[in-house]
């Protein structure tokens, strides 16, 4: 199976972005503990918003 260079770049960038998102979610969970406090919930929402913005930026970057 031969994958084009552009497709491979898209895969790698997307996997790195998702890995970063998972790392941030784990960091929020570790920092704010169980049960998640109000500040932890806000940090979790912030992480989700940053992930959405990051993926939009990645999509824009890859489309060029």
N, C-alpha and C positions, 0 to 999 in steps of 0.2 A: 504494500500500500504506500503510495507516494503522496505526501502532503506538500502542497505549495508553501513557499516561504511566507507569504502573507497570511495564509490560514494558520500556520504554525505560530506566527507572531500574535494573532488574535487570540488563539487558545492560551498561550503563555501569559499574556497580559490579563486576560479574564481570570485565569486560575490564581494569579498573584493577587488580584483585587479581591477575589472572594476569600482567599487565605488571610488577607489583611483584615477583612471584615470579621471573620471567625476569631482571629486573634484579639481584636478589639472587644468583641462580645465576651470572650473568655476573661479578658482583663477587667471589664466592668463587673462581671459576676464575681470574680475573685476579690476585687477591691471593695465592693459594697455588700458582699456576703448574702446569706440566705436567712431569712426572707429579704428580698430586695427592698431597700428603703425608698423614700420619695426621691431623694437625690440620685439613687441608683437607677430608678425608673427614668428620670430625666436624662441621665447619661446614656441609657439604652436607646431612648428615642433619638438623642443626638447622634449616636453611632449609626442608627438606621438612616437618618437624614444625610449624614456624611457619606454613607455607602451609596445612596441613590445619586448624590451629586458626583461622587467618584465614578460611578458607572456611566453617568451621562458624559462626563469628561473623557472617559476611556472610549466610549462610542464615538464621540466627536473626533478624538485623536485617530482612531482606527479608520474612520471614514475618509480621511484626507490622504 
